[in-house]
Amino acid sequence: MAGKNPRVGARVVPFDLPDTQVAILRDDLLSWLHGIDQDLRIPDRLRDPAATVREGEAFRRLLSAISAGEVDLPDEQAQQALERAARAYDRASGYSETVVVHDAHRALLGVLDPEGGR
């Protein structure tokens, strides 16, 4: 049986993101690329230098895509790289805990001021 053709169903999808989100994504991608470039300077420390190179290539594609305002899909490597980066960011920033605290504050405000607490 032949393998799946990665170009079947390929399409270009426009980005329609607010400028603030584009700026955030550009900054994050550039930061992650800088980290990858630094990691690749000492490849002996990396478990899988080839995977690190592929991740950098994926981030570069995403950076180009947000600059162009469109992305070629599917791009599973870019999706997986961004998922890993987003999870790492969430862990480092304490996002899960922040959401729980935020929700608790808003719930209490809703009890104290049902009309304007949300």
Secondary structure, DSSP 8 states (H G I E B T S, - for coil): -----TTTT-EEEE----HHHHHHHHHHHHHHHHHHHHHHTSGGG-S-HHHHHHHHHHHHHHHHHHHHTEEEE--HHHHHHHHHHHHHHHHHHTHHHHHHHHHHHHHHHHHH-TTT--
